[in-house]
Amino acid sequence: MTISTDSETEYRKEIQRQLDLNHSHLQSIEQNPHSQIRFEVDLSDAELSSRGCSPDAKIFFFDIDNTLYSSSKHINELMRHAILKFFENELGVNCTKAAKLIDSYYQVYGLAIAGIIKDFHVDPLEYNKFVDDALPLQDILKPDLQLRRVLLSLRESGYFDKFWLFTNAYKDHAIRVVKILGVADLFDGITYCDYTKLKFGKNHSVMCKPNPQYYQLAKLQSGLPKFENAWLVDDSWNNIKTAMELGFDKCFFLTDDVKTYQQYDRGQLSVINDILNVPTHVENAKVQQQDNIPKPIPIPIPMIN
């Protein structure tokens, strides 16, 4: 047995060990009502077509990673490390080359897995098992009572008809995050990136944010009557930009660098550094609506990498 084979075998054993730990943790919180999802994850076209909302319905879309929890948790860095290990152990690509490929895939496709599938013909669910599913999220994330109180206050405000998860992650990772955070029961549905159905369109586009077609999918799945009734909170500037171009009523750009983006904070866009700040803006919107105050004219937003 070669050193390379020994290393690969040990890597797979470690992945399986972590998967078992993650599964055990999920089972341990299943009885917590706050960790129970109350929606069907995958609906048929017929079921989708029958679930439209009223013409006035408002839907709040929530990104998940680095939005429902802080980027200071460094889960992005943990995921990047997992992808590098996958390259090294499953694809035989050294870390230096893998790092360059990952950066190029994010630049071209918006998702590392898209480039990996296209160039290495990897089984997407096998990749998901080795990377997303094997992350020790329960060691980093905990039930967030402050987040729960904020989401509850927004729901109880009566301003929104649905709360909808809108993510570039696969469904397993997305649902695991909201279960661990103890807010799974507060959402009405999810639009996730289906790794098994990734298709490469013009200009290498895939069905994920910020592709406008992905927002159309979220509109269909959520029953949103029109984009003008949608709100979004997201930590990606390009995702926010697409939403604004589509006419979302309100967008919250979540960033640690508020100073750089403050010049665009107006009307349709609010720049915040914490999702806990959202309720204040909802109250302002309600007052504006009740008093028939005209919305400020939106200003052009540049594409910023």
C-alpha positions in Angstrom: 0.0 0.0 0.0 1.4 3.4 -1.0 1.6 6.5 1.2 -0.9 8.1 -1.2 -3.4 5.3 -0.7 -2.9 5.3 3.1 -3.5 9.0 3.2 -6.7 8.7 1.1 -8.0 5.9 3.3 -7.4 7.8 6.4 -9.1 10.9 4.9 -12.2 8.9 4.1 -12.2 7.4 7.6 -12.1 10.8 9.1 -14.9 12.1 6.9 -17.1 9.2 7.9 -16.3 9.7 11.5 -17.4 13.4 11.2 -20.5 12.5 9.2 -21.5 10.1 12.0 -21.0 12.8 14.6 -23.0 15.3 12.6 -25.8 12.8 12.1 -25.9 12.0 15.8 -26.1 15.7 16.7 -29.0 16.2 14.2 -30.9 13.3 15.8 -30.3 14.8 19.3 -32.1 18.1 18.3 -34.9 16.6 16.2 -37.3 16.8 19.2 -36.7 20.5 19.7 -39.7 22.2 18.1 -37.4 25.2 17.1 -35.3 22.8 15.0 -38.2 21.2 13.1 -38.9 22.5 9.6 -42.5 23.0 8.8 -42.4 22.9 5.0 -41.9 20.5 2.2 -38.4 20.9 0.7 -39.1 19.5 -2.8 -42.4 20.2 -4.4 -43.7 19.1 -7.8 -44.6 21.6 -10.6 -48.3 20.9 -9.9 -47.9 21.6 -6.2 -46.0 24.8 -7.0 -48.6 26.0 -9.4 -51.3 25.7 -6.7 -49.6 27.7 -4.0 -49.7 31.2 -5.3 -50.1 34.1 -2.8 -52.5 37.0 -2.9 -51.5 39.8 -5.2 -50.5 41.9 -2.2 -48.5 39.2 -0.4 -45.0 40.2 0.9 -42.2 37.7 1.2 -39.0 38.2 3.0 -36.1 36.2 1.5 -33.2 35.2 3.7 -29.7 34.2 2.7 -28.2 31.7 5.1 -24.4 31.4 5.3 -22.8 34.5 6.8 -26.2 36.1 7.1 -28.2 34.1 9.7 -24.9 33.7 11.5 -21.9 36.0 11.6 -19.0 35.8 9.2 -16.8 35.9 12.3 -17.6 32.2 12.7 -15.2 31.6 9.8 -17.3 28.8 8.3 -16.3 30.0 4.8 -12.7 29.4 5.7 -13.5 26.0 7.1 -15.4 25.1 3.9 -12.5 26.3 1.7 -10.2 24.0 3.7 -12.6 21.1 3.2 -12.6 21.7 -0.6 -8.8 21.8 -0.7 -8.7 18.5 1.2 -11.2 17.1 -1.3 -9.0 18.2 -4.2 -5.9 16.7 -2.6 -7.3 13.4 -1.5 -10.1 12.6 -4.1 -8.8 14.4 -7.2 -5.1 14.2 -6.7 -4.6 18.0 -7.1 -2.1 19.7 -4.8 -3.2 22.6 -2.6 -1.5 25.3 -4.6 -3.1 24.4 -7.8 -6.4 23.6 -6.1 -6.5 27.1 -4.5 -6.1 28.7 -7.9 -8.9 26.5 -9.3 -11.2 27.3 -6.5 -10.7 31.1 -6.9 -11.3 30.8 -10.7 -14.4 28.7 -10.2 -15.9 31.3 -7.8 -15.1 34.0 -10.3 -16.5 32.2 -13.3 -19.5 30.2 -11.9 -20.1 31.7 -8.4 -19.8 28.2 -7.0 -16.7 26.0 -6.6 -18.7 22.8 -7.1 -19.8 24.0 -10.6 -16.2 24.1 -11.9 -15.4 20.8 -10.1 -18.3 19.0 -11.8 -17.5 20.5 -15.2 -13.8 19.8 -15.1 -13.5 16.6 -13.1 -16.9 15.0 -13.6 -17.4 14.5 -9.9 -20.6 13.1 -8.5 -22.2 16.2 -6.9 -23.7 14.4 -4.0 -20.4 12.7 -3.3 -18.7 16.1 -3.2 -21.4 17.4 -1.0 -20.8 14.5 1.5 -17.1 15.2 1.7 -17.4 19.0 1.9 -20.7 20.5 3.2 -22.1 17.6 5.0 -18.8 16.8 6.8 -18.4 20.3 8.3 -18.6 20.2 12.1 -21.2 22.9 12.3 -22.4 22.0 15.7 -19.0 22.8 17.1 -19.2 26.3 15.8 -22.9 27.3 15.7 -25.3 27.2 18.6 -29.0 28.0 19.1 -29.2 31.8 18.6 -31.9 33.2 20.9 -31.3 36.8 19.8 -31.8 35.8 16.1 -34.9 33.9 17.0 -36.4 36.9 18.9 -35.7 39.2 15.9 -37.3 36.7 13.4 -40.3 36.3 15.7 -40.8 40.0 16.0 -40.7 40.3 12.2 -43.2 37.6 11.7 -45.5 39.0 14.4 -45.3 42.5 12.8 -47.9 41.2 10.3 -45.9 42.9 7.5 -44.9 39.7 5.8 -46.8 36.7 4.6 -43.9 34.4 4.3 -40.3 33.9 5.3 -38.3 32.1 2.6 -34.7 30.7 2.7 -32.8 31.6 -0.4 -29.3 30.0 -0.6 -26.6 28.9 -3.0 -26.0 25.9 -0.7 -27.4 22.4 -1.2 -30.5 21.6 0.9 -28.8 19.4 3.4 -26.4 22.0 4.5 -29.0 24.8 4.5 -31.5 22.9 6.6 -28.8 21.7 9.0 -27.7 25.4 9.7 -31.3 26.6 10.5 -31.9 23.5 12.7 -28.7 24.1 14.7 -29.5 27.8 15.1 -32.9 26.9 16.4 -34.9 28.9 13.9 -36.0 26.2 11.4 -39.6 26.4 12.4 -39.9 30.1 11.5 -39.5 29.6 7.7 -42.1 28.7 5.1 -39.9 27.2 2.4 -36.5 27.1 0.7 -35.0 27.7 -2.7 -31.6 25.9 -2.7 -29.0 25.2 -5.3 -29.6 21.7 -6.6 -26.1 20.4 -7.2 -27.5 17.4 -9.1 -29.1 19.7 -11.7 -26.4 22.2 -12.4 -26.5 23.3 -16.0 -24.1 25.6 -17.7 -25.7 28.4 -19.7 -24.4 31.4 -21.7 -21.3 33.0 -20.2 -20.9 29.9 -17.9 -23.9 30.9 -15.9 -25.4 28.4 -13.5 -28.6 28.3 -11.5 -27.5 30.1 -8.3 -27.3 33.7 -7.1 -26.7 36.2 -8.7 -28.2 34.6 -11.9 -31.6 36.4 -12.4 -33.1 33.0 -13.5 -32.5 31.7 -9.9 -34.5 34.6 -8.5 -37.3 33.7 -10.9 -37.2 30.2 -9.5 -37.4 31.5 -6.0 -40.4 33.7 -7.1 -42.1 30.6 -8.5 -41.4 28.3 -5.6 -42.4 30.8 -2.9 -45.5 32.0 -4.7 -44.3 35.6 -4.8 -46.8 37.6 -6.9 -44.2 40.1 -8.1 -40.7 41.2 -7.2 -41.9 44.5 -6.0 -43.3 42.7 -2.9 -40.0 41.0 -2.0 -37.5 41.8 0.6 -34.0 40.3 0.8 -31.1 40.2 3.3 -27.8 38.9 1.9 -24.1 39.2 2.5 -23.2 39.3 -1.2 -23.1 42.7 -3.0 -23.7 41.1 -6.4 -26.7 39.1 -5.1 -28.2 42.3 -3.7 -27.5 44.1 -7.0 -29.5 41.6 -9.0 -32.4 41.8 -6.5 -32.5 45.6 -6.9 -32.3 45.4 -10.6 -35.3 43.0 -10.6 -37.2 45.5 -8.5 -37.2 44.0 -5.0 -39.0 46.4 -2.6 -36.2 46.3 0.0 -32.7 44.9 0.2 -30.4 44.6 3.2 -26.7 44.3 2.4 -25.0 42.7 5.3 -21.3 43.7 5.6 -18.6 44.4 8.0 -17.4 47.2 5.7 -20.4 49.5 6.1 -18.3 52.6 5.5 -17.5 51.6 1.9 -21.1 51.0 0.9 -22.8 53.7 3.0 -23.1 56.0 0.0 -25.6 53.5 -1.5 -27.8 53.3 1.6 -31.0 54.9 0.4 -34.6 53.9 -0.1 -34.5 50.4 -1.7 -31.2 49.5 -0.1 -30.0 49.5 3.5 -26.4 48.7 4.5 -26.2 46.9 7.8 -23.5 45.1 9.8 -25.9 42.8 11.8 -29.1 41.1 10.9 -30.4 42.1 14.3 -30.8 45.6 12.9 -33.5 44.6 10.4 -36.6 45.2 12.6 -35.9 49.0 12.8 -36.0 49.3 9.0 -39.2 47.3 8.9 -40.9 49.7 11.3 -39.7 52.6 9.1 -41.2 51.0 6.0 -44.5 50.4 7.8 -44.6 54.1 8.8 -43.8 55.2 5.2 -46.5 53.0 3.8 -49.1 54.2 6.3 -48.3 57.8 5.7 -48.0 57.4 1.9 -44.5 58.8 1.9 -43.0 58.5 -1.6 -39.9 56.2 -1.8 -36.6 57.9 -2.6 -35.5 57.5 -6.2 -33.0 54.7 -6.3 -29.4 55.5 -7.3 -27.3 53.4 -9.7 -25.3 50.6 -8.1 -22.0 49.5 -9.6 -20.8 45.9 -9.8 -18.1 45.5 -7.1 -16.0 42.5 -6.8 
